[in-house]
Amino acid sequence: PLLRNFDSKLRSFYRKLEQKGYGQGPGKIKLTVNRDNLLEDAFRKVMLLPRKQLQRSKLYVSFAGEEGLDYSGPSREFFFLISRELFNPYYGLFEYSAVDTYTVQISPLSTYVDSPHEWFRFAGRIIGLALIHHCLLDAFFTRPLYKMLLRSKCDLSDLRYEDEQFYQSLIWIKDNDITDILDLTFSIDEEIRVAQIEERELKPNGKNIAVTEKNKKEYIEKMVKWRRTIYICHICYHQSSFRGFNEVIDLRLVSVFDANELELVICGTADIDLNDWRQHTEYRGGYYDLHPAIVNFWDALGQFDNERRLRLLQFVTGTSSIPYEGFAALRGPNGPKRFCIEKWGTSDSLPRTHTCFNRLDLPAYETFNQLWEKLVIAIEETSTFGME
């Protein structure tokens, strides 16, 4: 079926965690941290814990100088606060993605941070601990980082988070007839040292193989693989993050989720206020609030369950989270950017999105049933995006 039963997966995931003794005790981790020195204090104490204790022990968090028992409240607050600091680009370990200012990825400049491998290992441990103790993080990662945690393969769409210009150039090649336009071969000029360029072949004898309309799909695939390899070579800390994550939780348990679903598990879900969503939506291309296709769109969302609404939000904006202030505070690359629906395509087309601009390109489907079918297919296919 197109609609994956995320709720069922989540229940099964937590049930298996319990069956395998994750976070169940009888051992305890009593973590007392100082609010004024939260990041360094937590780092020092969490990194001293052995793997078995991380996995099996119950977690009790308290803040130095504050009375009270941990009935999950302090633990939730701890993960909320630590994630706000740890994943904040200000500290140099992470940076904002190339397409927005709220999803983060590993920063190339993190090499200048003291003990970067240990800090990324700590980050992986924090994500894993939050998962097994049912706590949410106040941080949202780019899709490639979730895929890294899952050991999943990245594709063309993932490159936009790292290098928007490079991504757009490949998209242009993909979407246009390049016959007699571009003089490309299966090779790339690669900077191996400062001011030292070396030609690298993407396949054997690649420098003598021209890129044509017929073989451009292979060329794009080779370029994606090359770009990801270069990125990971420059930022080898992915392995440290994965190591820390896997020290806390078995990869086989989380592998039931795709990258989109893992974001929902780590960042949580929220009941979406449809009135707020509709009130803060803009229209373009001839659409307006009472246009028949728009009326059908909001009627469909009214019948969606919360999981499917979150899938749609993720499909259009790139994240399943909305700001605390609501839809009025959605952001784009340069500041506030409202959810937008633009008239586009034909009734045979599937809806498409521009996540940088929170925009949904929606054909003017003639019937409610047609809109429902096309919208659901588009939402569900986002987890298996591929090049056509």
C-alpha positions in Angstrom: 0.0 0.0 0.0 1.1 3.5 -0.7 0.4 4.8 2.8 3.0 3.4 5.2 1.6 2.7 8.7 4.0 4.9 10.6 2.1 4.6 13.8 2.3 0.8 13.6 6.1 1.0 12.9 6.6 3.4 15.8 4.7 1.1 18.2 6.7 -1.9 17.0 9.9 0.0 17.4 9.3 1.0 21.0 8.0 -2.5 21.8 11.2 -4.0 20.5 13.3 -1.5 22.5 11.4 -2.6 25.6 11.7 -6.3 24.8 15.5 -6.0 24.3 15.9 -4.1 27.6 16.8 -0.7 26.2 16.5 1.9 28.9 14.7 -0.5 31.2 17.3 -1.0 34.0 17.8 -2.3 36.6 20.9 -0.1 36.3 20.5 3.7 36.5 22.2 6.6 34.9 22.0 9.5 37.3 23.0 12.6 35.3 23.3 15.8 37.2 24.2 18.7 35.0 24.8 22.4 35.5 22.6 24.7 33.4 25.3 27.3 33.2 27.8 24.8 31.7 25.3 22.4 30.2 27.1 21.3 27.0 30.6 20.7 28.5 29.1 19.1 31.6 27.0 16.7 29.7 29.8 15.9 27.3 32.2 15.0 30.0 29.7 12.7 31.9 28.0 11.0 28.9 31.3 10.2 27.2 32.5 8.3 30.3 29.6 5.9 30.2 30.2 2.4 28.7 28.1 1.1 25.9 26.1 -1.4 27.9 25.2 1.2 30.5 24.1 3.6 27.8 21.8 1.0 26.3 20.3 -0.7 29.3 20.1 1.8 32.2 17.2 4.0 33.1 18.0 7.7 32.8 17.4 10.1 35.6 18.4 13.8 35.0 18.6 16.5 37.5 20.0 20.1 37.3 22.6 21.1 39.8 21.1 23.2 42.7 17.5 22.3 41.8 15.4 20.0 43.8 12.9 17.5 42.4 12.6 14.0 41.0 12.9 13.1 37.4 9.5 11.9 36.2 10.6 12.5 32.6 10.2 16.3 32.9 13.8 17.1 33.5 14.9 14.5 31.0 12.7 16.0 28.3 14.0 19.5 29.2 17.6 18.2 29.2 17.3 16.8 25.6 15.5 20.0 24.5 18.2 22.2 25.9 21.2 20.1 25.0 20.1 19.8 21.4 19.6 23.6 21.1 23.2 24.1 22.1 24.9 21.1 20.5 23.4 21.5 17.1 23.6 25.3 17.1 25.8 26.5 14.2 27.3 29.1 16.6 29.5 26.4 18.1 31.0 25.3 14.8 30.2 21.6 14.7 27.1 22.1 12.5 26.0 24.6 9.8 22.7 25.5 8.3 21.9 23.7 5.0 22.3 25.5 1.7 18.5 25.9 1.4 17.2 27.1 4.7 18.1 28.4 8.1 16.6 25.8 10.4 17.9 22.4 9.2 21.6 21.7 10.0 24.3 19.4 8.8 27.9 18.7 9.7 30.1 21.8 9.0 33.4 21.6 7.1 34.7 24.1 9.6 34.2 21.6 12.5 37.8 20.4 11.9 38.9 23.5 13.8 36.9 22.5 16.9 38.9 20.9 19.7 38.4 17.0 19.6 35.8 17.1 16.8 35.6 13.3 16.5 34.6 13.0 20.2 32.1 15.8 19.9 30.4 14.1 16.9 30.5 10.8 18.8 28.8 12.6 21.6 26.2 14.0 19.2 25.4 10.5 18.0 25.0 9.3 21.6 22.6 12.1 22.4 20.4 11.3 19.4 20.4 7.6 20.4 19.6 8.3 24.0 16.8 10.6 23.1 15.3 7.8 20.9 15.4 5.1 23.6 14.1 7.3 26.3 11.2 8.7 24.2 12.5 12.3 24.3 12.4 14.8 21.4 15.2 17.0 20.1 14.8 20.6 19.3 16.9 20.3 16.2 16.2 19.4 12.6 18.7 17.8 10.3 19.1 17.7 6.6 17.9 14.6 4.8 21.5 13.2 4.2 22.2 13.2 7.9 19.2 11.0 8.6 20.3 8.8 5.8 23.7 8.6 7.3 22.3 7.4 10.5 20.3 4.7 8.6 23.2 3.8 6.3 20.9 4.7 3.4 22.1 5.7 -0.1 21.8 9.4 -1.0 20.5 10.6 -4.3 20.4 13.7 -6.5 17.8 15.5 -4.4 20.1 15.3 -1.3 22.9 17.4 -2.9 20.9 20.6 -2.7 21.5 20.7 1.0 25.3 20.8 0.5 25.7 22.8 -2.7 22.6 24.4 -4.2 24.4 25.7 -7.4 25.9 22.3 -8.1 22.5 20.6 -7.6 20.7 23.1 -9.9 23.3 22.5 -12.6 22.6 18.8 -12.6 18.9 19.4 -12.5 19.2 21.6 -15.6 21.0 18.8 -17.4 18.4 16.3 -16.2 15.4 18.4 -17.4 16.8 19.8 -20.7 17.9 18.4 -24.0 21.7 18.9 -24.0 22.3 17.9 -27.6 24.9 20.3 -29.1 24.7 22.5 -26.1 27.1 21.3 -23.5 30.6 20.0 -24.1 31.0 17.6 -21.2 32.8 14.3 -20.7 32.8 11.7 -18.0 35.5 13.6 -16.1 35.7 16.4 -13.6 38.4 18.9 -12.6 39.0 18.3 -8.9 41.0 20.5 -6.5 43.3 18.1 -4.6 45.2 20.8 -2.9 45.0 24.5 -2.7 45.4 25.9 -6.2 46.2 22.4 -7.5 43.7 21.0 -10.0 43.6 17.4 -11.2 41.4 15.8 -13.8 39.5 12.9 -12.4 37.6 10.4 -14.6 34.2 9.3 -13.5 34.6 6.0 -15.3 37.4 4.2 -17.2 38.5 6.4 -20.2 35.9 8.9 -19.1 37.8 12.0 -20.4 37.2 10.6 -23.9 33.5 9.8 -23.5 31.2 12.6 -24.3 28.0 13.2 -22.3 25.0 12.9 -24.5 21.2 13.0 -24.1 21.3 9.2 -24.2 23.9 8.7 -21.4 23.3 11.8 -19.3 21.4 9.8 -16.6 24.6 7.8 -16.0 26.6 11.0 -15.9 24.4 12.5 -13.3 24.6 9.3 -11.2 28.4 9.4 -11.4 28.5 13.0 -10.5 26.3 12.5 -7.5 28.5 9.6 -6.3 31.6 11.7 -6.8 30.2 14.7 -5.0 29.1 12.6 -2.0 32.5 10.9 -1.9 34.3 14.3 -1.9 31.9 15.7 0.8 32.4 12.7 3.1 36.2 12.7 2.6 36.3 16.3 3.7 34.0 15.6 6.6 35.0 12.3 7.9 33.0 13.0 11.1 30.0 11.2 9.8 31.6 8.0 11.0 32.0 9.4 14.5 28.4 10.4 14.7 27.3 7.0 13.4 29.6 5.3 15.9 28.1 7.2 18.8 24.6 6.6 17.6 25.3 2.9 17.2 26.9 2.7 20.7 23.4 3.4 22.0 21.0 1.7 19.7 21.2 -1.2 17.2 20.9 0.0 13.6 18.7 -2.9 12.8 16.0 -1.5 15.1 15.9 1.9 13.4 16.2 0.5 9.9 12.5 0.0 9.7 12.2 3.7 9.2 13.1 5.7 6.1 14.8 9.1 6.4 11.5 11.0 6.5 10.1 8.8 9.2 13.3 8.9 11.3 12.9 12.7 11.4 9.4 12.3 12.8 10.7 9.9 15.5 13.6 12.2 16.5 11.7 15.5 16.2 8.2 14.4 17.1 4.8 15.1 15.6 2.4 17.9 16.3 -1.3 18.3 15.8 -1.6 20.6 12.8 -4.0 23.5 13.1 -5.6 23.5 9.6 -7.2 26.9 10.2 -3.8 28.4 11.0 -2.3 26.7 7.9 -5.0 28.0 5.6 -5.0 31.5 7.1 -1.3 31.8 6.4 -1.2 30.3 2.8 -0.5 32.4 -0.3 -1.7 31.6 -3.8 -0.2 32.2 -7.2 -0.8 31.6 -10.9 -4.5 32.3 -10.8 -5.4 30.4 -7.6 -7.3 32.0 -4.8 -8.9 30.7 -1.6 -12.3 29.8 -3.1 -10.9 28.4 -6.4 -12.5 24.9 -6.9 -9.2 23.1 -6.9 -8.1 25.0 -3.7 -11.4 24.2 -2.0 -10.9 20.5 -2.8 -7.3 20.8 -1.5 -8.4 22.0 1.9 -11.3 19.5 2.0 -8.7 16.7 1.4 -6.5 18.0 4.2 -9.5 18.0 6.4 -9.9 14.3 5.8 -6.2 13.5 6.1 -5.1 12.1 9.5 -2.3 13.9 11.3 0.4 11.5 9.9 -0.6 12.3 6.3 -0.8 16.0 7.0 2.8 15.8 8.4 3.9 13.9 5.3 2.4 16.7 3.1 4.2 19.4 5.2 7.4 17.4 4.9 6.9 17.1 1.2 6.5 20.8 0.6 8.7 22.4 3.3 11.4 19.7 3.8 10.6 19.2 7.4 7.7 17.8 9.4 8.0 20.5 12.0 6.3 23.9 12.2 7.7 26.8 14.3 6.3 27.4 17.7 4.6 30.5 16.4 2.7 28.5 13.8 2.5 28.7 10.0 3.0 32.5 10.0 6.6 31.8 11.0 7.6 29.4 8.3 11.0 30.4 6.9 12.8 30.2 3.6 16.4 30.9 2.8 16.3 34.6 3.5 13.7 34.9 6.3 9.9 34.4 6.7 8.3 32.6 3.7 4.7 31.5 3.8 3.3 28.3 2.6 2.4 28.9 -1.1 0.2 27.0 -3.6 0.8 27.8 -7.3 -1.2 26.7 -10.3 0.9 24.5 -12.5 0.9 21.6 -14.9 -2.0 19.5 -16.3 -4.5 17.2 -14.7 -2.2 14.3 -15.7 0.7 15.7 -13.7 1.6 14.9 -10.1 2.0 17.9 -7.7 5.6 19.0 -7.3 7.3 21.1 -4.7 10.0 23.7 -4.2 11.1 23.1 -0.6 13.4 26.2 -0.5 10.3 28.4 -0.9 7.6 26.3 0.9 5.8 26.1 -2.4 3.5 23.4 -3.8 2.9 23.4 -7.5 -0.7 22.0 -7.8 -2.4 21.2 -11.1 -6.1 22.4 -11.3 -7.6 18.9 -10.9 -11.2 18.8 -12.0 -12.5 16.5 -9.3 -11.9 15.9 -5.6 -11.1 12.2 -6.2 -8.5 13.1 -8.8 -6.8 15.6 -6.5 -6.9 13.1 -3.6 -5.3 10.4 -5.6 -2.6 12.5 -7.1 -1.7 14.3 -3.9 -1.4 11.0 -1.9 0.8 9.4 -4.6 3.1 12.5 -4.6 3.3 12.5 -0.8 4.2 8.8 -0.6 6.7 8.9 -3.4 8.8 11.4 -1.6 10.4 8.7 0.5 11.6 6.9 -2.7 12.6 9.9 -4.8 14.6 9.0 -7.8 15.7 10.5 -11.1 13.5 10.0 -14.1 
